[in-house]
Structures are given as C-alpha cells and as structure tokens.
C-alpha cells in the first residue's frame, strides 16, 4: 500500500496500557503515512494506570512501530504529558532521530509552531494530583462501560455512542474549562509571537483561528486515540485534522483543496527532494531507548514487564517560557 507523504503528523493522548486505547487503529494509521516529522504530544504511555496485568502485544507494537519510523528517517519528537510525566527525567535526551522533550518549537514555511501537551493549564493536576489520578481511573472505567454499550449497539446495527462526549457536552463546567483552555493557549501564543499553538490533553480535536487586540494565531488540538481517533497533519502549508473513523486510509487532500494553491508552490512542494538520513537498526534503538523507558515505567510502579520478541508486521510545570 502506497503511503501518504506529509510534512508533519501530530498524535497525542494514546494512553497505551489502558483498556480504552485503540492501538490497532493507530498502527493502521501509522502504516498509512510517511511523515518527515512525527510529534507525540503527550500521554502516549499511561504511566498513571500502568500495570503488567494489562499491556497487550498491540500496545508494544505501537512503540516498536514508532521507533522503527525513527530508524527509517522520520524525526520523532516525544513531548511529555501528565500521564507520562515520569519520562520528564529523560527530557532533552536523543538517540538518532528519536528525541524526548517537554515542549517544541518548529519553523514551518516561515511560521512558528509552539507545541506542548497542555496539562500545565490544568489546575487539578497542579494543585490536587491525587484528584486528577482518581478522575483518570473513573474515565477508564467509563470507557470500559462505553465499549460494552457500543458492542451491543453494533450487534443491533446501530451507530456508536460516546458517553464521555455526552457528559462533557452537557456539563457547563466542562464546556467552560475547554473554552478557557483554548483561549489561554491562544493568548499565550499571540503574546510570544507564535503563528500556531498545538496542544493535546483535553481530548477535543480542533482547528480554529483566534484573535485578540494584540494579534492572531491558529489553535490546534490533536484529539486522542481513545474516543476520537484523530491526528493533525501538515502538508502544502496547511493544517488538517485527520479523523480515522471518517477518513480511514483514503487520500487526505481533495482536488478542491489543491485548486486553491498556487501552481508553482504546489509543484515545489511535490518535487522537493527529501534528505535521506543514515538508517539506524530498530533493535538498537529499542535496546537503548524503548527498553529503558519501559523498565523505568515498571520500576516507578514497582512492577516488571517482559518485552520479549515482538511482531513487526504492519497491521507540572513544563517550562513553557519562550526559549
């Protein structure tokens, strides 16, 4: 299957190690793209709920797939979130094309993109982490119940239903929190002269232009791989939200989008030569990074996990001040 070549792909809130994670769908998505840069914007591994009793092979395959992409030339940036905050001890660590950091600034066709997970805006995490963790367990339970309901609905030939979305959309406090989150991120981006601000954390995929009296910027959220199954993709100087359930593996850019582009600009984007970096063996990276990360998670939770041989078939304060 031919892979779609894109400049940047951003995923977040995968929550590997939880029952709600759609690992198989994520592997299918990663197998369908060939990005120059892959941004993992926090909560990829759910260390808060990590347990050796539940970490299936498909979840390990996601990690191996990502490391394999790095070995083949994709620049992979792992930005830490709150559920994988223990990895912040590895911040600024790099091995080949695989890098771990707390935030990232990219220059995309002359525009600056500011990328971070977003938990720094969450008051419950900053002041009552135990409450946030308790909420995480409650959310996981809700996803389990929702999975059973959707299984029943599928048997009856009816559409899937999201309990958590229904709750979020019906509770005024949740709606206000999300709006405040987006506005705060956009205001800070404008203040620091960024053109794009890209977050995760709230499981709400979105692309919107924000303006205030000081300027404007584009706010983007990559959503999650628990409910929405979404990613952000940047190509042809445009950001789009990719919805796995709607777009599947179909071509992402339709003719109408391309018609709006300048022909010289389009030709330059398509014919631009790629720089092929020296390949690193996937097993070497797994040994030096992947295994260390898994062992760190296990040790922090007083547990052990056997990595074994995996099948490689396709399918706090984060220091957000400007550097």
C-alpha positions in Angstrom: 0.0 0.0 0.0 1.3 3.4 -1.0 1.9 5.7 2.0 0.8 9.3 2.1 3.8 11.6 2.3 3.2 14.5 4.8 5.5 17.1 6.4 4.3 16.8 10.0 2.0 14.4 11.8 0.9 15.1 15.4 -0.8 12.5 17.7 -1.5 12.7 21.4 -3.4 11.0 24.3 -2.9 7.5 23.0 -2.9 6.1 26.6 -1.1 2.9 25.9 -1.7 0.5 28.8 -5.4 1.3 29.2 -8.5 -0.6 28.0 -9.7 2.4 26.0 -6.6 2.7 23.8 -7.2 1.9 20.1 -3.8 0.5 19.4 -4.7 -1.5 16.3 -6.3 1.6 14.6 -3.2 3.7 15.5 -0.9 1.1 13.9 -3.1 1.1 10.8 -2.9 4.9 10.6 0.9 5.0 11.2 1.3 2.4 8.4 -0.6 4.6 6.0 1.7 7.7 6.3 5.3 8.7 5.7 5.9 11.9 7.7 9.1 13.8 7.8 8.3 14.6 11.4 6.2 12.7 13.9 5.2 14.6 17.0 4.0 12.5 20.0 2.3 15.3 22.0 2.0 13.7 25.5 0.1 10.9 27.2 1.3 8.3 24.8 2.0 5.8 27.6 -0.4 6.0 30.5 2.0 5.5 33.4 -0.6 6.6 36.0 -2.6 3.4 35.2 0.3 1.2 34.1 0.1 -2.4 35.1 1.9 -5.5 33.9 -1.5 -7.2 34.0 -2.7 -5.2 31.0 -0.2 -4.2 28.4 -1.1 -6.2 25.3 1.1 -7.0 22.4 -0.6 -4.5 20.1 0.4 -1.7 22.6 4.0 -2.8 22.4 3.7 -2.9 18.6 2.8 0.8 18.6 6.1 1.6 20.4 8.1 -0.6 18.1 6.4 1.0 15.0 7.3 4.5 16.2 10.9 3.6 16.9 11.0 1.8 13.5 9.8 5.0 11.8 12.6 6.9 13.5 15.2 4.4 12.3 14.0 4.9 8.7 14.5 8.7 8.7 11.4 10.2 10.4 12.2 12.7 13.1 10.2 11.6 16.1 9.7 14.0 19.0 8.2 12.7 22.2 6.7 15.5 24.2 5.8 14.5 27.7 2.3 14.9 29.2 0.9 14.4 32.7 0.1 10.7 32.3 3.7 10.0 31.2 5.3 12.7 33.4 7.8 10.2 34.7 9.6 10.4 31.4 10.4 14.1 32.1 13.6 12.8 33.7 14.7 11.9 30.1 13.9 15.4 28.8 16.4 16.6 26.1 17.6 13.0 25.6 18.0 11.9 22.0 19.1 8.8 20.1 19.3 9.2 16.4 16.0 10.6 15.2 14.2 10.0 18.5 14.1 12.9 20.9 12.3 13.5 24.2 11.4 17.0 25.4 8.7 19.0 27.3 7.9 21.4 24.5 8.9 22.0 20.9 9.1 25.0 18.6 9.1 24.3 14.8 9.6 26.6 11.9 7.1 25.6 9.2 7.4 27.5 5.9 8.4 30.7 7.7 5.8 30.4 10.5 6.5 29.3 14.1 4.6 26.4 15.7 4.6 26.1 19.5 3.8 22.5 20.6 3.2 21.2 24.1 0.8 18.9 25.8 -1.2 21.4 27.8 -1.5 19.9 31.3 0.2 23.0 32.7 -3.1 24.8 32.3 -4.9 22.1 34.4 -5.5 23.4 37.9 -6.4 19.9 39.3 -3.1 18.5 38.2 -1.0 21.4 39.5 -2.8 21.5 42.9 -4.5 18.2 43.5 -2.8 15.5 41.5 -4.5 12.7 43.5 -7.8 14.0 42.3 -6.7 14.1 38.7 -5.4 10.5 39.0 -8.7 9.4 40.6 -10.5 11.1 37.7 -8.2 9.1 35.3 -9.4 5.8 36.8 -13.0 7.0 36.6 -12.5 7.9 32.9 -11.0 4.5 32.2 -14.0 2.8 33.8 -16.4 5.0 31.8 -14.6 3.9 28.6 -14.9 0.2 29.6 -18.7 0.7 30.1 -18.9 2.6 26.8 -17.1 -0.2 25.0 -19.7 -2.7 26.2 -22.6 -0.4 25.1 -21.0 0.1 21.7 -20.6 -3.7 21.3 -24.3 -4.1 22.0 -25.2 -1.3 19.6 -23.0 -2.8 16.8 -24.9 -6.1 17.3 -28.1 -4.3 16.8 -26.8 -2.5 13.7 -26.9 0.9 15.4 -24.3 3.7 15.5 -21.6 4.0 18.2 -22.3 6.3 21.1 -19.8 8.2 23.3 -20.8 8.6 26.9 -17.9 10.8 27.8 -18.7 13.2 24.9 -22.3 13.3 26.0 -21.2 14.1 29.6 -18.7 16.8 28.5 -21.2 18.5 26.2 -23.9 18.5 28.8 -21.9 19.8 31.8 -21.4 23.6 31.7 -18.3 23.4 33.8 -16.6 21.0 31.3 -17.5 23.3 28.4 -16.2 26.3 30.3 -12.9 24.5 31.1 -12.3 23.6 27.5 -13.0 27.1 26.3 -10.7 28.6 28.9 -8.0 26.1 28.0 -8.2 27.0 24.3 -8.3 30.8 24.9 -5.4 30.7 27.4 -3.2 28.7 25.0 -4.1 31.1 22.1 -3.5 34.2 24.1 0.0 33.0 25.3 0.9 32.0 21.7 -0.1 35.5 20.4 1.9 37.1 23.3 5.0 35.2 22.3 4.6 35.7 18.5 3.7 32.2 17.5 1.6 31.5 14.5 0.4 28.1 15.6 -0.2 26.7 19.1 -0.6 22.9 19.2 -1.9 21.0 22.3 -3.5 17.7 23.4 -4.7 16.9 26.9 -8.4 17.7 26.6 -9.3 15.0 24.0 -11.0 17.6 21.8 -9.7 17.8 18.3 -10.0 21.3 16.9 -8.6 23.8 14.5 -9.6 27.4 15.0 -8.3 30.9 14.3 -8.1 33.1 17.4 -7.7 36.9 17.5 -7.3 39.4 20.3 -6.2 43.1 20.4 -2.5 42.0 20.2 -2.7 39.8 17.1 -3.9 36.4 15.9 -2.9 32.7 15.8 -4.2 29.3 14.9 -5.1 27.0 17.8 -4.9 23.2 17.0 -5.6 20.2 19.2 -4.7 16.7 18.0 -7.5 15.0 20.0 -6.9 11.4 21.2 -6.8 7.7 20.3 -9.3 6.7 22.9 -12.6 8.2 21.6 -12.0 10.5 18.6 -9.1 8.6 16.9 -7.7 11.8 15.4 -4.4 13.3 14.3 -3.1 16.6 13.0 -1.4 16.6 9.6 0.6 19.4 8.0 1.3 19.5 4.2 1.2 22.1 1.4 1.4 24.8 4.1 -1.9 23.7 5.6 -3.0 22.0 8.8 -5.8 19.5 8.7 -7.5 17.2 11.3 -7.4 13.6 10.3 -10.4 11.6 11.6 -9.6 7.8 11.4 -13.3 6.8 11.5 -14.2 9.0 8.7 -11.1 9.3 6.5 -9.8 5.7 7.1 -6.9 5.3 4.6 -8.3 7.5 1.8 -6.3 10.3 0.2 -6.3 13.2 2.5 -6.3 16.2 0.2 -9.1 16.5 -2.3 -8.9 18.3 -5.6 -10.8 21.4 -4.3 -8.1 22.0 -1.8 -5.3 21.8 -4.4 -7.1 24.1 -6.7 -6.8 26.9 -4.2 -3.0 26.6 -4.2 -0.5 28.5 -6.4 0.7 26.1 -9.1 4.4 26.9 -8.6 4.0 26.4 -4.8 2.3 23.1 -5.3 5.0 21.8 -7.8 7.7 22.9 -5.4 6.1 21.0 -2.5 5.7 17.8 -4.5 9.1 17.8 -6.2 11.1 18.8 -3.1 13.9 16.3 -2.6 13.9 14.5 0.7 17.1 14.2 2.7 17.7 10.5 3.5 19.4 10.1 6.8 21.6 7.2 7.8 19.5 4.3 8.9 19.7 3.0 12.5 18.7 -0.5 13.3 15.3 -0.6 15.1 16.5 -3.2 17.5 19.5 -1.0 18.6 17.1 1.9 19.3 14.7 -0.3 21.2 17.5 -1.6 23.3 18.8 1.8 24.2 15.6 3.8 24.4 12.5 1.7 24.2 13.6 -0.9 26.8 14.9 1.8 29.2 11.6 3.7 29.0 9.5 0.5 29.7 11.8 -0.5 32.5 11.6 3.0 34.0 7.8 2.8 33.9 7.8 -0.6 35.6 10.3 0.4 38.3 8.3 3.5 39.1 5.3 1.3 39.5 7.2 -1.5 41.3 6.4 -3.9 38.5 8.2 -5.7 35.8 7.4 -6.4 32.2 8.9 -8.8 29.7 9.5 -7.1 26.3 10.3 -10.4 24.5 10.2 -10.6 20.7 7.5 -8.5 19.1 5.8 -9.0 15.7 6.7 -6.1 13.4 4.0 -6.8 10.8 2.0 -3.7 9.7 -1.1 -4.2 10.7 3.7 20.1 36.1 5.4 22.9 35.0 6.8 22.2 31.7 8.9 25.3 31.4 6.6 26.9 28.8 8.5 30.2 28.8 9.9 31.1 25.4 13.5 29.9 24.8 
